[in-house]
Amino acid sequence: MRLDKYLKVSRIIKRRTVANEACAGGRVTLGGKVAKPGAEVKPGDIMTIRFGDKLGRYEILSVQETVRKEGAAEMYRILSEDEGMAEERG
């Protein structure tokens, strides 16, 4: 599944256009590398997303085309969500 679609289906990011912009803007990494919106995700991948000054790390547990709102959180595991950790810009 494409990364931007995964972000939307899992509800980590609510809208696919916003997910696409986050990926295109270099704010999402997959396996430690900056990921484009079309990058393929699979269970076991580690994803990092920078939301302003918040940095979130997530492990992808499952990839599903559709999921109910109640089950979306079961698609990933939060490894960390830290405030003020976005200083990794270089």
N, C-alpha and C positions, 0 to 999 in steps of 0.2 A: 504494500500500500504506500502511496505517496505520503511524504512527511506532512505536507500542509493538510491533507485530508485526515490523517491520523490525529493531528492536533485538534481538529474540529470534532471528529467523531468521539474522541476521548474527553472532549470538553475541557481540555487544558486551556485552549483558546476557543472562545465561543463562536467566532465567525471565520469562515475559510479565507476570506479576503484579508483579514487581520493576520491569520496564520501565514498566508503567502507573503505578506509584507514583512513579517518578522523574520522569515527565512531569507527572503531576498535582501534584507538589510543586514545580514550577517549576525543576527542575534540568537541564532539557534545552531548548536553543534550536535553532531551525532558521532559517537565514538571518538570524541576529541577533535573532530575536524568540522569546520564551518560547513553547514549543510544547505543545499538549495531546496526549494519547495518540492521538487520532483524526486528527491532522494528516497530510496526504498527503505522502509523500516521493517524490522522483524523482532520477534521476542528475544530478549536478552540485550538488545541495544541500550546504551546509556545516552540520554539526551540532556543537554543543558540549554536553558532558555533564559535570556536576560530581559526582564521586564523593568525598564527604568533602572532604579538602583537595587532591584531585587534579582537574585540569581537562584534559579531552581534547577535541581538535578533530579532526573526521573529515570527509572528502569522500565522499559517496555515489557509488559508481561504477556499481552495478547494483542493480536491484530484482527479486528472484526469490521466488516463493511458497515454494519448497522448495529446499534446498541441502544437500549432504553436509557434514559437519563439516570435511573437508579443504578445501572450496571456500568456506567462509564468509568467510574473511579477504580473499578476492578481491572481495567486495561493497563494500568501502570502503578508503580510504587514510587512514592516520594522518597528520594534519598536525602535531599536537603533543600530547604528554602530559606536563604539567608538575605537579610537586609544589608545594604551597603557593601555587598561583595562584588559589585560590578566593576571593580577597579582592574579587572584583568584585560583592559583594553590595550595595554601595551605601553 
